[in-house]
């Protein structure tokens, strides 16, 4: 098996705890925004049905605001993590995670698509 992030980067137990805590908080906040996204789409649909008016522009504005909020959440948590780890350690972690993401995307792209029967 591949070494853990903690082992491969030499993160201390404290750094790993900080990483986990920050990641859990970030995911919790992103999940809350995702739930709002679903409600926004349904609310706009119901409003359109009830009023007979096109609510797509208002829905799009609300969805854009939620998307912007997601970006702000991620950036804020990245800054907290950077403060906890320090610049050098943060950059190492960022590079490793980006490389792993690229590897997984390449694997997904190379995987044959199964046809429905």
Secondary structure, DSSP 8 states (H G I E B T S, - for coil): ----HHHHHT--HHHHHHHHHHHHHHHHHHHHHHHHHHHHHHHHHHHHHHH-S--HHHHHHHHHHHHHHHHHHHHHHHHHHHHHH-HHHHHHHHHHHHHHHHHHHHHHHHS------
